[in-house]
């Protein structure tokens, strides 16, 4: 998807996986582990967050969370055209919104998160400003 409203555009189609994160308790230890296993490199992005790179491509992130949430597994973010419409649809289908539109920074668009009707957390991202 290409957007004229952000500084940076993506080529991710709506409805496809756009980003993923691994929640960790100890960011430094996680970086060491995943570098050893996969050869990943990192760019720190705020407190408790590092973007993961494989070669010259940024592919995901490590995010610091409490131990009670770090074992929950990876977080997935699906590309959408309209964050607010997607959140409204998720809510109407029995889900619940727990993170409204949030600016990512550095021209990287916006994210939000909802729980589906069975409690699984699903992130959504867009390059588009609110309608």
N, CA, C and O atoms as a GROMACS GRO file, in nm:
protein
  524
    1UNK      N    1   0.086  -0.117   0.000
    1UNK     CA    2   0.000   0.000   0.000
    1UNK      C    3   0.090   0.122   0.000
    1UNK      O    4   0.188   0.128   0.074
    2UNK      N    5   0.057   0.217  -0.080
    2UNK     CA    6   0.131   0.342  -0.085
    2UNK      C    7   0.038   0.453  -0.040
    2UNK      O    8  -0.078   0.458  -0.079
    3UNK      N    9   0.090   0.542   0.042
    3UNK     CA   10   0.009   0.649   0.096
    3UNK      C   11   0.076   0.782   0.069
    3UNK      O   12   0.198   0.794   0.072
    4UNK      N   13  -0.005   0.882   0.042
    4UNK     CA   14   0.050   1.016   0.022
    4UNK      C   15   0.046   1.096   0.151
    4UNK      O   16   0.090   1.211   0.153
    5UNK      N   17  -0.007   1.039   0.259
    5UNK     CA   18  -0.023   1.113   0.383
    5UNK      C   19   0.088   1.087   0.483
    5UNK      O   20   0.089   1.149   0.589
    6UNK      N   21   0.181   0.999   0.454
    6UNK     CA   22   0.289   0.975   0.548
    6UNK      C   23   0.422   1.002   0.479
    6UNK      O   24   0.430   1.007   0.356
    7UNK      N   25   0.526   1.018   0.558
    7UNK     CA   26   0.658   1.045   0.504
    7UNK      C   27   0.718   0.922   0.436
    7UNK      O   28   0.800   0.934   0.346
    8UNK      N   29   0.676   0.805   0.480
    8UNK     CA   30   0.731   0.681   0.431
    8UNK      C   31   0.617   0.592   0.384
    8UNK      O   32   0.512   0.588   0.450
    9UNK      N   33   0.632   0.523   0.274
    9UNK     CA   34   0.524   0.438   0.227
    9UNK      C   35   0.565   0.292   0.239
    9UNK      O   36   0.683   0.260   0.250
   10UNK      N   37   0.465   0.205   0.237
   10UNK     CA   38   0.491   0.062   0.242
   10UNK      C   39   0.434   0.000   0.117
   10UNK      O   40   0.354   0.061   0.046
   11UNK      N   41   0.475  -0.122   0.090
   11UNK     CA   42   0.419  -0.195  -0.022
   11UNK      C   43   0.340  -0.315   0.027
   11UNK      O   44   0.322  -0.412  -0.046
   12UNK      N   45   0.292  -0.309   0.150
   12UNK     CA   46   0.215  -0.418   0.210
   12UNK      C   47   0.068  -0.399   0.175
   12UNK      O   48   0.012  -0.292   0.198
   13UNK      N   49   0.007  -0.501   0.119
   13UNK     CA   50  -0.134  -0.495   0.080
   13UNK      C   51  -0.224  -0.503   0.203
   13UNK      O   52  -0.191  -0.571   0.300
   14UNK      N   53  -0.336  -0.434   0.199
   14UNK     CA   54  -0.433  -0.440   0.309
   14UNK      C   55  -0.475  -0.585   0.328
   14UNK      O   56  -0.493  -0.660   0.232
   15UNK      N   57  -0.490  -0.623   0.454
   15UNK     CA   58  -0.532  -0.758   0.488
   15UNK      C   59  -0.418  -0.858   0.500
   15UNK      O   60  -0.442  -0.977   0.521
   16UNK      N   61  -0.294  -0.811   0.488
   16UNK     CA   62  -0.180  -0.901   0.500
   16UNK      C   63  -0.094  -0.863   0.620
   16UNK      O   64  -0.104  -0.753   0.673
   17UNK      N   65  -0.009  -0.956   0.661
   17UNK     CA   66   0.079  -0.934   0.775
   17UNK      C   67   0.176  -0.821   0.744
   17UNK      O   68   0.248  -0.826   0.644
   18UNK      N   69   0.178  -0.720   0.829
   18UNK     CA   70   0.263  -0.604   0.806
   18UNK      C   71   0.379  -0.597   0.906
   18UNK      O   72   0.483  -0.539   0.874
   19UNK      N   73   0.364  -0.655   1.025
   19UNK     CA   74   0.464  -0.640   1.131
   19UNK      C   75   0.440  -0.746   1.235
   19UNK      O   76   0.328  -0.794   1.251
   20UNK      N   77   0.543  -0.783   1.307
   20UNK     CA   78   0.530  -0.875   1.420
   20UNK      C   79   0.628  -0.835   1.528
   20UNK      O   80   0.730  -0.771   1.501
   21UNK      N   81   0.596  -0.872   1.650
   21UNK     CA   82   0.682  -0.840   1.765
   21UNK      C   83   0.693  -0.962   1.856
   21UNK      O   84   0.599  -1.040   1.870
   22UNK      N   85   0.810  -0.976   1.917
   22UNK     CA   86   0.831  -1.078   2.018
   22UNK      C   87   0.838  -1.007   2.153
   22UNK      O   88   0.931  -0.929   2.176
   23UNK      N   89   0.743  -1.034   2.244
   23UNK     CA   90   0.751  -0.975   2.378
   23UNK      C   91   0.858  -1.045   2.461
   23UNK      O   92   0.866  -1.168   2.462
   24UNK      N   93   0.939  -0.966   2.530
   24UNK     CA   94   1.050  -1.020   2.610
   24UNK      C   95   1.054  -0.951   2.745
   24UNK      O   96   1.002  -0.840   2.761
   25UNK      N   97   1.114  -1.017   2.842
   25UNK     CA   98   1.133  -0.958   2.975
   25UNK      C   99   1.264  -0.880   2.979
   25UNK      O  100   1.268  -0.769   3.031
   26UNK      N  101   1.371  -0.938   2.926
   26UNK     CA  102   1.504  -0.877   2.927
   26UNK      C  103   1.548  -0.852   2.784
   26UNK      O  104   1.587  -0.944   2.713
   27UNK      N  105   1.542  -0.726   2.742
   27UNK     CA  106   1.571  -0.689   2.603
   27UNK      C  107   1.714  -0.726   2.564
   27UNK      O  108   1.737  -0.780   2.456
   28UNK      N  109   1.810  -0.698   2.650
   28UNK     CA  110   1.950  -0.728   2.620
   28UNK      C  111   1.974  -0.877   2.601
   28UNK      O  112   2.042  -0.918   2.507
   29UNK      N  113   1.918  -0.957   2.691
   29UNK     CA  114   1.934  -1.102   2.681
   29UNK      C  115   1.866  -1.155   2.556
   29UNK      O  116   1.919  -1.245   2.490
   30UNK      N  117   1.750  -1.100   2.522
   30UNK     CA  118   1.678  -1.144   2.402
   30UNK      C  119   1.758  -1.112   2.276
   30UNK      O  120   1.766  -1.194   2.184
   31UNK      N  121   1.817  -0.992   2.272
   31UNK     CA  122   1.898  -0.956   2.156
   31UNK      C  123   2.014  -1.054   2.138
   31UNK      O  124   2.041  -1.100   2.027
   32UNK      N  125   2.080  -1.087   2.247
   32UNK     CA  126   2.192  -1.182   2.242
   32UNK      C  127   2.144  -1.317   2.192
   32UNK      O  128   2.207  -1.378   2.105
   33UNK      N  129   2.033  -1.366   2.245
   33UNK     CA  130   1.978  -1.495   2.206
   33UNK      C  131   1.945  -1.499   2.058
   33UNK      O  132   1.990  -1.588   1.986
   34UNK      N  133   1.866  -1.402   2.010
   34UNK     CA  134   1.821  -1.404   1.872
   34UNK      C  135   1.932  -1.372   1.772
   34UNK      O  136   1.927  -1.417   1.658
   35UNK      N  137   2.031  -1.295   1.815
   35UNK     CA  138   2.148  -1.274   1.729
   35UNK      C  139   2.222  -1.406   1.711
   35UNK      O  140   2.264  -1.440   1.601
   36UNK      N  141   2.238  -1.480   1.820
   36UNK     CA  142   2.306  -1.609   1.815
   36UNK      C  143   2.229  -1.708   1.727
   36UNK      O  144   2.289  -1.779   1.646
   37UNK      N  145   2.097  -1.713   1.743
   37UNK     CA  146   2.016  -1.810   1.671
   37UNK      C  147   1.995  -1.773   1.524
   37UNK      O  148   2.010  -1.857   1.436
   38UNK      N  149   1.962  -1.644   1.498
   38UNK     CA  150   1.924  -1.603   1.362
   38UNK      C  151   2.018  -1.504   1.296
   38UNK      O  152   2.004  -1.476   1.177
   39UNK      N  153   2.113  -1.449   1.371
   39UNK     CA  154   2.204  -1.349   1.315
   39UNK      C  155   2.141  -1.211   1.300
   39UNK      O  156   2.193  -1.128   1.226
   40UNK      N  157   2.030  -1.186   1.371
   40UNK     CA  158   1.961  -1.057   1.360
   40UNK      C  159   2.043  -0.944   1.418
   40UNK      O  160   2.126  -0.966   1.507
   41UNK      N  161   2.021  -0.823   1.368
   41UNK     CA  162   2.077  -0.700   1.424
   41UNK      C  163   1.959  -0.613   1.467
   41UNK      O  164   1.844  -0.643   1.434
   42UNK      N  165   1.987  -0.506   1.540
   42UNK     CA  166   1.880  -0.428   1.602
   42UNK      C  167   1.904  -0.279   1.592
   42UNK      O  168   2.018  -0.233   1.584
   43UNK      N  169   1.794  -0.205   1.592
   43UNK     CA  170   1.799  -0.060   1.603
   43UNK      C  171   1.703  -0.023   1.715
   43UNK      O  172   1.583  -0.049   1.706
   44UNK      N  173   1.756   0.039   1.821
   44UNK     CA  174   1.670   0.079   1.932
   44UNK      C  175   1.572   0.185   1.884
   44UNK      O  176   1.607   0.274   1.807
   45UNK      N  177   1.447   0.174   1.933
   45UNK     CA  178   1.340   0.263   1.892
   45UNK      C  179   1.257   0.293   2.015
   45UNK      O  180   1.154   0.231   2.039
   46UNK      N  181   1.303   0.388   2.093
   46UNK     CA  182   1.235   0.421   2.218
   46UNK      C  183   1.278   0.330   2.330
   46UNK      O  184   1.360   0.240   2.312
   47UNK      N  185   1.222   0.355   2.446
   47UNK     CA  186   1.257   0.280   2.566
   47UNK      C  187   1.193   0.142   2.564
   47UNK      O  188   1.071   0.130   2.554
   48UNK      N  189   1.274   0.038   2.572
   48UNK     CA  190   1.222  -0.097   2.579
   48UNK      C  191   1.177  -0.156   2.448
   48UNK      O  192   1.100  -0.252   2.446
   49UNK      N  193   1.223  -0.100   2.336
   49UNK     CA  194   1.182  -0.151   2.205
   49UNK      C  195   1.300  -0.147   2.109
   49UNK      O  196   1.373  -0.048   2.103
   50UNK      N  197   1.318  -0.254   2.036
   50UNK     CA  198   1.422  -0.258   1.932
   50UNK      C  199   1.364  -0.319   1.806
   50UNK      O  200   1.296  -0.421   1.811
   51UNK      N  201   1.390  -0.254   1.693
   51UNK     CA  202   1.348  -0.309   1.564
   51UNK      C  203   1.451  -0.414   1.522
   51UNK      O  204   1.571  -0.395   1.542
   52UNK      N  205   1.403  -0.523   1.464
   52UNK     CA  206   1.487  -0.635   1.422
   52UNK      C  207   1.516  -0.621   1.274
   52UNK      O  208   1.427  -0.592   1.194
   53UNK      N  209   1.643  -0.643   1.238
   53UNK     CA  210   1.680  -0.646   1.097
   53UNK      C  211   1.746  -0.779   1.064
   53UNK      O  212   1.819  -0.837   1.144
   54UNK      N  213   1.716  -0.826   0.944
   54UNK     CA  214   1.783  -0.942   0.887
   54UNK      C  215   1.846  -0.892   0.758
   54UNK      O  216   1.777  -0.858   0.662
   55UNK      N  217   1.977  -0.886   0.758
   55UNK     CA  218   2.045  -0.821   0.646
   55UNK      C  219   2.011  -0.674   0.648
   55UNK      O  220   2.024  -0.609   0.751
   56UNK      N  221   1.966  -0.620   0.535
   56UNK     CA  222   1.932  -0.478   0.530
   56UNK      C  223   1.782  -0.453   0.540
   56UNK      O  224   1.736  -0.342   0.514
   57UNK      N  225   1.706  -0.555   0.576
   57UNK     CA  226   1.560  -0.542   0.584
   57UNK      C  227   1.512  -0.545   0.729
   57UNK      O  228   1.545  -0.636   0.805
   58UNK      N  229   1.434  -0.443   0.768
   58UNK     CA  230   1.371  -0.441   0.900
   58UNK      C  231   1.250  -0.533   0.894
   58UNK      O  232   1.163  -0.516   0.808
   59UNK      N  233   1.244  -0.632   0.985
   59UNK     CA  234   1.143  -0.738   0.972
   59UNK      C  235   1.046  -0.748   1.089
   59UNK      O  236   0.941  -0.811   1.075
   60UNK      N  237   1.078  -0.690   1.204
   60UNK     CA  238   0.992  -0.703   1.322
   60UNK      C  239   1.049  -0.628   1.438
   60UNK      O  240   1.134  -0.541   1.421
   61UNK      N  241   1.002  -0.661   1.559
   61UNK     CA  242   1.050  -0.591   1.676
   61UNK      C  243   1.056  -0.678   1.800
   61UNK      O  244   0.986  -0.778   1.811
   62UNK      N  245   1.141  -0.637   1.895
   62UNK     CA  246   1.144  -0.693   2.029
   62UNK      C  247   1.087  -0.586   2.121
   62UNK      O  248   1.130  -0.471   2.116
   63UNK      N  249   0.990  -0.624   2.204
   63UNK     CA  250   0.928  -0.527   2.294
   63UNK      C  251   0.931  -0.579   2.437
   63UNK      O  252   0.896  -0.694   2.462
   64UNK      N  253   0.971  -0.495   2.530
   64UNK     CA  254   0.980  -0.533   2.670
   64UNK      C  255   0.842  -0.534   2.734
   64UNK      O  256   0.766  -0.438   2.721
   65UNK      N  257   0.811  -0.644   2.802
   65UNK     CA  258   0.684  -0.659   2.874
   65UNK      C  259   0.711  -0.732   3.005
   65UNK      O  260   0.817  -0.791   3.023
   66UNK      N  261   0.616  -0.726   3.095
   66UNK     CA  262   0.628  -0.800   3.219
   66UNK      C  263   0.623  -0.949   3.193
   66UNK      O  264   0.572  -0.994   3.090
   67UNK      N  265   0.677  -1.026   3.285
   67UNK     CA  266   0.684  -1.172   3.270
   67UNK      C  267   0.548  -1.235   3.245
   67UNK      O  268   0.539  -1.336   3.175
   68UNK      N  269   0.442  -1.177   3.301
   68UNK     CA  270   0.308  -1.234   3.284
   68UNK      C  271   0.258  -1.224   3.141
   68UNK      O  272   0.167  -1.298   3.102
   69UNK      N  273   0.316  -1.134   3.059
   69UNK     CA  274   0.273  -1.119   2.921
   69UNK      C  275   0.379  -1.165   2.820
   69UNK      O  276   0.345  -1.196   2.705
   70UNK      N  277   0.504  -1.170   2.860
   70UNK     CA  278   0.610  -1.203   2.766
   70UNK      C  279   0.598  -1.344   2.710
   70UNK      O  280   0.643  -1.370   2.599
   71UNK      N  281   0.538  -1.434   2.783
   71UNK     CA  282   0.524  -1.572   2.736
   71UNK      C  283   0.403  -1.591   2.646
   71UNK      O  284   0.379  -1.702   2.598
   72UNK      N  285   0.326  -1.485   2.621
   72UNK     CA  286   0.205  -1.496   2.540
   72UNK      C  287   0.233  -1.525   2.394
   72UNK      O  288   0.142  -1.566   2.321
   73UNK      N  289   0.353  -1.506   2.348
   73UNK     CA  290   0.386  -1.532   2.209
   73UNK      C  291   0.397  -1.406   2.126
   73UNK      O  292   0.387  -1.295   2.179
   74UNK      N  293   0.418  -1.424   1.999
   74UNK     CA  294   0.437  -1.311   1.907
   74UNK      C  295   0.309  -1.232   1.890
   74UNK      O  296   0.199  -1.286   1.899
   75UNK      N  297   0.325  -1.105   1.866
   75UNK     CA  298   0.214  -1.018   1.831
   75UNK      C  299   0.219  -0.991   1.682
   75UNK      O  300   0.324  -0.961   1.626
   76UNK      N  301   0.104  -1.002   1.618
   76UNK     CA  302   0.095  -0.980   1.474
   76UNK      C  303   0.020  -0.850   1.446
   76UNK      O  304  -0.073  -0.815   1.518
   77UNK      N  305   0.061  -0.781   1.342
   77UNK     CA  306  -0.004  -0.657   1.300
   77UNK      C  307  -0.045  -0.670   1.154
   77UNK      O  308   0.039  -0.697   1.067
   78UNK      N  309  -0.174  -0.652   1.127
   78UNK     CA  310  -0.229  -0.666   0.993
   78UNK      C  311  -0.246  -0.527   0.931
   78UNK      O  312  -0.298  -0.436   0.996
   79UNK      N  313  -0.202  -0.511   0.807
   79UNK     CA  314  -0.216  -0.385   0.735
   79UNK      C  315  -0.364  -0.362   0.700
   79UNK      O  316  -0.431  -0.454   0.651
   80UNK      N  317  -0.414  -0.242   0.724
   80UNK     CA  318  -0.551  -0.205   0.690
   80UNK      C  319  -0.551  -0.067   0.624
   80UNK      O  320  -0.456   0.010   0.638
   81UNK      N  321  -0.659  -0.038   0.552
   81UNK     CA  322  -0.672   0.094   0.490
   81UNK      C  323  -0.728   0.196   0.588
   81UNK      O  324  -0.688   0.313   0.585
   82UNK      N  325  -0.820   0.154   0.677
   82UNK     CA  326  -0.890   0.244   0.767
   82UNK      C  327  -0.892   0.185   0.908
   82UNK      O  328  -0.968   0.093   0.936
   83UNK      N  329  -0.806   0.237   0.995
   83UNK     CA  330  -0.797   0.185   1.132
   83UNK      C  331  -0.930   0.191   1.205
   83UNK      O  332  -0.974   0.092   1.264
   84UNK      N  333  -0.993   0.307   1.202
   84UNK     CA  334  -1.115   0.325   1.280
   84UNK      C  335  -1.227   0.233   1.231
   84UNK      O  336  -1.300   0.176   1.312
   85UNK      N  337  -1.241   0.217   1.100
   85UNK     CA  338  -1.344   0.128   1.047
   85UNK      C  339  -1.315  -0.017   1.086
   85UNK      O  340  -1.406  -0.093   1.118
   86UNK      N  341  -1.188  -0.056   1.083
   86UNK     CA  342  -1.150  -0.191   1.121
   86UNK      C  343  -1.178  -0.216   1.269
   86UNK      O  344  -1.229  -0.322   1.305
   87UNK      N  345  -1.146  -0.119   1.354
   87UNK     CA  346  -1.172  -0.134   1.498
   87UNK      C  347  -1.322  -0.142   1.524
   87UNK      O  348  -1.366  -0.221   1.606
   88UNK      N  349  -1.401  -0.061   1.454
   88UNK     CA  350  -1.546  -0.063   1.471
   88UNK      C  351  -1.603  -0.198   1.427
   88UNK      O  352  -1.692  -0.252   1.492
   89UNK      N  353  -1.552  -0.252   1.318
   89UNK     CA  354  -1.598  -0.382   1.269
   89UNK      C  355  -1.562  -0.492   1.368
   89UNK      O  356  -1.642  -0.581   1.395
   90UNK      N  357  -1.440  -0.486   1.422
   90UNK     CA  358  -1.398  -0.587   1.521
   90UNK      C  359  -1.487  -0.581   1.645
   90UNK      O  360  -1.527  -0.684   1.698
   91UNK      N  361  -1.517  -0.460   1.690
   91UNK     CA  362  -1.603  -0.443   1.806
   91UNK      C  363  -1.745  -0.495   1.779
   91UNK      O  364  -1.804  -0.563   1.863
   92UNK      N  365  -1.798  -0.464   1.662
   92UNK     CA  366  -1.932  -0.511   1.625
   92UNK      C  367  -1.938  -0.663   1.614
   92UNK      O  368  -2.043  -0.723   1.634
   93UNK      N  369  -1.826  -0.726   1.582
   93UNK     CA  370  -1.820  -0.871   1.568
   93UNK      C  371  -1.796  -0.942   1.701
   93UNK      O  372  -1.781  -1.064   1.704
   94UNK      N  373  -1.791  -0.866   1.810
   94UNK     CA  374  -1.773  -0.927   1.942
   94UNK      C  375  -1.637  -0.907   2.004
   94UNK      O  376  -1.611  -0.958   2.113
   95UNK      N  377  -1.549  -0.835   1.936
   95UNK     CA  378  -1.417  -0.807   1.990
   95UNK      C  379  -1.419  -0.683   2.078
   95UNK      O  380  -1.523  -0.620   2.096
   96UNK      N  381  -1.304  -0.650   2.133
   96UNK     CA  382  -1.293  -0.529   2.216
   96UNK      C  383  -1.164  -0.455   2.181
   96UNK      O  384  -1.058  -0.517   2.164
   97UNK      N  385  -1.174  -0.325   2.171
   97UNK     CA  386  -1.059  -0.241   2.138
   97UNK      C  387  -0.991  -0.201   2.268
   97UNK      O  388  -1.056  -0.152   2.360
   98UNK      N  389  -0.859  -0.222   2.275
   98UNK     CA  390  -0.789  -0.178   2.396
   98UNK      C  391  -0.672  -0.087   2.368
   98UNK      O  392  -0.608  -0.040   2.462
   99UNK      N  393  -0.643  -0.060   2.242
   99UNK     CA  394  -0.542   0.041   2.207
   99UNK      C  395  -0.592   0.112   2.081
   99UNK      O  396  -0.593   0.054   1.973
  100UNK      N  397  -0.634   0.236   2.097
  100UNK     CA  398  -0.682   0.317   1.985
  100UNK      C  399  -0.565   0.360   1.898
  100UNK      O  400  -0.450   0.332   1.930
  101UNK      N  401  -0.594   0.429   1.788
  101UNK     CA  402  -0.492   0.480   1.695
  101UNK      C  403  -0.378   0.546   1.773
  101UNK      O  404  -0.400   0.633   1.857
  102UNK      N  405  -0.256   0.502   1.743
  102UNK     CA  406  -0.136   0.557   1.805
  102UNK      C  407  -0.033   0.582   1.696
  102UNK      O  408  -0.007   0.494   1.614
  103UNK      N  409   0.026   0.700   1.696
  103UNK     CA  410   0.129   0.734   1.598
  103UNK      C  411   0.257   0.658   1.632
  103UNK      O  412   0.302   0.659   1.746
  104UNK      N  413   0.316   0.593   1.534
  104UNK     CA  414   0.438   0.516   1.555
  104UNK      C  415   0.558   0.607   1.562
  104UNK      O  416   0.645   0.589   1.647
  105UNK      N  417   0.566   0.705   1.473
  105UNK     CA  418   0.680   0.797   1.469
  105UNK      C  419   0.767   0.771   1.346
  105UNK      O  420   0.755   0.668   1.281
  106UNK      N  421   0.853   0.866   1.317
  106UNK     CA  422   0.946   0.855   1.204
  106UNK      C  423   0.877   0.823   1.072
  106UNK      O  424   0.934   0.751   0.990
  107UNK      N  425   0.756   0.875   1.051
  107UNK     CA  426   0.685   0.852   0.926
  107UNK      C  427   0.643   0.709   0.902
  107UNK      O  428   0.623   0.669   0.788
  108UNK      N  429   0.628   0.631   1.010
  108UNK     CA  430   0.598   0.489   0.997
  108UNK      C  431   0.449   0.458   1.011
  108UNK      O  432   0.412   0.340   1.015
  109UNK      N  433   0.364   0.558   1.019
  109UNK     CA  434   0.220   0.534   1.022
  109UNK      C  435   0.163   0.525   1.163
  109UNK      O  436   0.211   0.589   1.256
  110UNK      N  437   0.057   0.442   1.175
  110UNK     CA  438  -0.020   0.434   1.299
  110UNK      C  439  -0.052   0.288   1.329
  110UNK      O  440  -0.056   0.204   1.239
  111UNK      N  441  -0.073   0.258   1.458
  111UNK     CA  442  -0.113   0.124   1.498
  111UNK      C  443  -0.227   0.134   1.598
  111UNK      O  444  -0.250   0.238   1.659
  112UNK      N  445  -0.297   0.023   1.613
  112UNK     CA  446  -0.402   0.007   1.714
  112UNK      C  447  -0.409  -0.142   1.744
  112UNK      O  448  -0.349  -0.223   1.673
  113UNK      N  449  -0.482  -0.180   1.849
  113UNK     CA  450  -0.492  -0.321   1.882
  113UNK      C  451  -0.629  -0.353   1.940
  113UNK      O  452  -0.688  -0.273   2.013
  114UNK      N  453  -0.678  -0.472   1.906
  114UNK     CA  454  -0.804  -0.519   1.960
  114UNK      C  455  -0.789  -0.663   2.003
  114UNK      O  456  -0.695  -0.732   1.963
  115UNK      N  457  -0.883  -0.708   2.084
  115UNK     CA  458  -0.893  -0.850   2.119
  115UNK      C  459  -1.008  -0.906   2.037
  115UNK      O  460  -1.114  -0.844   2.027
  116UNK      N  461  -0.987  -1.025   1.979
  116UNK     CA  462  -1.096  -1.086   1.903
  116UNK      C  463  -1.200  -1.142   2.000
  116UNK      O  464  -1.187  -1.126   2.121
  117UNK      N  465  -1.301  -1.208   1.948
  117UNK     CA  466  -1.410  -1.256   2.032
  117UNK      C  467  -1.369  -1.370   2.125
  117UNK      O  468  -1.449  -1.414   2.208
  118UNK      N  469  -1.244  -1.420   2.110
  118UNK     CA  470  -1.193  -1.524   2.200
  118UNK      C  471  -1.076  -1.473   2.284
  118UNK      O  472  -1.011  -1.551   2.353
  119UNK      N  473  -1.049  -1.342   2.278
  119UNK     CA  474  -0.948  -1.280   2.362
  119UNK      C  475  -0.809  -1.269   2.302
  119UNK      O  476  -0.719  -1.216   2.368
  120UNK      N  477  -0.788  -1.316   2.180
  120UNK     CA  478  -0.656  -1.305   2.118
  120UNK      C  479  -0.630  -1.161   2.074
  120UNK      O  480  -0.720  -1.094   2.021
  121UNK      N  481  -0.510  -1.114   2.097
  121UNK     CA  482  -0.473  -0.977   2.062
  121UNK      C  483  -0.427  -0.971   1.917
  121UNK      O  484  -0.341  -1.048   1.875
  122UNK      N  485  -0.486  -0.879   1.840
  122UNK     CA  486  -0.452  -0.859   1.700
  122UNK      C  487  -0.422  -0.711   1.679
  122UNK      O  488  -0.504  -0.626   1.714
  123UNK      N  489  -0.306  -0.681   1.624
  123UNK     CA  490  -0.271  -0.544   1.593
  123UNK      C  491  -0.307  -0.510   1.450
  123UNK      O  492  -0.310  -0.596   1.363
  124UNK      N  493  -0.335  -0.383   1.427
  124UNK     CA  494  -0.360  -0.333   1.293
  124UNK      C  495  -0.275  -0.209   1.272
  124UNK      O  496  -0.251  -0.132   1.365
  125UNK      N  497  -0.228  -0.190   1.149
  125UNK     CA  498  -0.144  -0.076   1.114
  125UNK      C  499  -0.191  -0.014   0.984
  125UNK      O  500  -0.251  -0.080   0.900
  126UNK      N  501  -0.163   0.115   0.969
  126UNK     CA  502  -0.193   0.185   0.845
  126UNK      C  503  -0.098   0.302   0.827
  126UNK      O  504  -0.041   0.354   0.923
  127UNK      N  505  -0.081   0.341   0.702
  127UNK     CA  506  -0.007   0.462   0.670
  127UNK      C  507  -0.100   0.582   0.664
  127UNK      O  508  -0.055   0.697   0.665
  128UNK      N  509  -0.229   0.556   0.658
  128UNK     CA  510  -0.330   0.659   0.632
  128UNK      C  511  -0.370   0.734   0.758
  128UNK      O  512  -0.385   0.676   0.866
  129UNK      N  513  -0.388   0.866   0.743
  129UNK     CA  514  -0.441   0.948   0.851
  129UNK      C  515  -0.586   0.910   0.876
  129UNK      O  516  -0.649   0.846   0.791
  130UNK      N  517  -0.640   0.949   0.991
  130UNK     CA  518  -0.781   0.923   1.022
  130UNK      C  519  -0.869   0.995   0.921
  130UNK      O  520  -0.838   1.106   0.878
  131UNK      N  521  -0.979   0.931   0.884
  131UNK     CA  522  -1.071   0.990   0.786
  131UNK      C  523  -1.147   1.106   0.847
  131UNK      O  524  -1.230   1.168   0.780
   0.00000   0.00000   0.00000
